[in-house]
Amino acid sequence: AYINLYDAFKLYAIAARRLIHETGKIESVMDGKMLWSRMRRMIFPGFIGF
């Protein structure tokens, strides 16, 4: 169960970092709709694999 939590936090961190890099604003992380849109389209190597 903790592996899924680890992957969820990793996904959030990667998506938030990319969003801040794209917009140049830290406040953009507070826009849940925009962040969720980025997270849905991401593929990343999780703890177990893709």
Secondary structure, DSSP 8 states (H G I E B T S, - for coil): -HHHHHHHHHHHHHHHHHHHHHHS-GGGGG-HHHHHHHHHT-----SS--
